[in-house]
Amino acid sequence: MSQSLSESLKSLASPIINQIYNDDFIQSMLDGSTPKGSIEHYLRADHQYLNEFAKIYALLVPKAHTNEEMNFLLSQIDFVINGEVDAHYFLSEYVGKSYEDIIKGHHHWYPSADHYVKHMYYQVNMREDIAYTVAAMCPCPYVYQQLALKMKEHHSLESNHPMLKWIDFYVEGMDELLEYLFNWIDQSAEMMSQDEVEDVKMNFLQSCEHERKFFNMSYQQEDWMWNNDEQ
Ligand SMILES: Cc1ncc(CN)c(N)n1
C-alpha cells in the first residue's frame, strides 16, 4: 500500500529537522548556553509570528466546509494567542526580564520571519484549496514537537534544566492538533492531481526550512541593515 501524503511529508521533513536539532539554537538550549539576546530576539519575532499565525487561521474560516472545521480553527486561534504565550513566559524566565518588557515597542518582522510569514499569507490569499495553507502551517507545531521529543530522548535533562518547561510544552500538547492537520492534508490530497500534491509537499517543506531559518535568525539576532534603533 502506498504511503499517505502525510507520512511522506514526515519522512521528507526528517533531515531538515535533524539539521535544526544540530544547529546552534537548539544545541545551546540543551547546554544552557543560549545568549540571552538570542532568546529575546526569538521572543520578539515569535510574539509577532504567532499573532500572524492566528490571523491566517482566521482567514481560513471562510474556506472551511463544516462547523467542525470552523470550531477547530477557532480553538487554534485561542491556543495560539492565549495558550502558547506560556512557552514564551518560560523563555523570559531564562532571560530574567518580564515578557512584556522584552517584546514592547517591537514592530517590524526580522528578515527570515518576514519570509516565513509571507509564505503562509501567499497561500491563504492566492490558493482556493485550504490544504495549501494547512501544509504551510503544519510544520509550526510538527517541527517543534519533533525537536522537543528529540531533546528529551537524547538527553536526560535535570528537573531544574532552564529549558525543560519549554521543551515539555511542545512534547505534550501537539498530538491531537497534528492528527487533525495531517488528516486534513490527506483528505484534500485524495481529490488532487500529482502536480497539486507536489505543490502541497513544497509548501510543507519550505515551511520546515523556514523553521530552521527562524531559529538561526534568532541565534544570530538577524535584522535588516536599515534597522539600527533596536537594542
Ligand atoms: C516560528 C515558530 N514556529 C513554530 C512554533 C511552535 N508553534 C512557534 N512558536 N514559532
The ligand as an SDF file (V2000), in Angstrom:
LIG
                    3D

 10 10  0  0  0  0  0  0  0  0999 V2000
    8.3850   30.2710   14.3040 C   0  0  0  0  0  0  0  0  0  0  0  0
    7.6120   29.2610   15.1580 C   0  0  0  0  0  0  0  0  0  0  0  0
    7.3980   28.0270   14.6810 N   0  0  0  0  0  0  0  0  0  0  0  0
    6.7060   27.1490   15.4560 C   0  0  0  0  0  0  0  0  0  0  0  0
    6.2810   27.4530   16.7050 C   0  0  0  0  0  0  0  0  0  0  0  0
    5.5310   26.4350   17.5590 C   0  0  0  0  0  0  0  0  0  0  0  0
    4.1100   26.5450   17.4420 N   0  0  0  0  0  0  0  0  0  0  0  0
    6.4990   28.7720   17.1380 C   0  0  0  0  0  0  0  0  0  0  0  0
    6.0810   29.1880   18.3650 N   0  0  0  0  0  0  0  0  0  0  0  0
    7.1980   29.6680   16.3710 N   0  0  0  0  0  0  0  0  0  0  0  0
  1  2  1  0
  2  3  1  0
  2 10  2  0
  3  4  2  0
  4  5  1  0
  5  6  1  0
  5  8  2  0
  6  7  1  0
  8  9  1  0
  8 10  1  0
M  END
$$$$
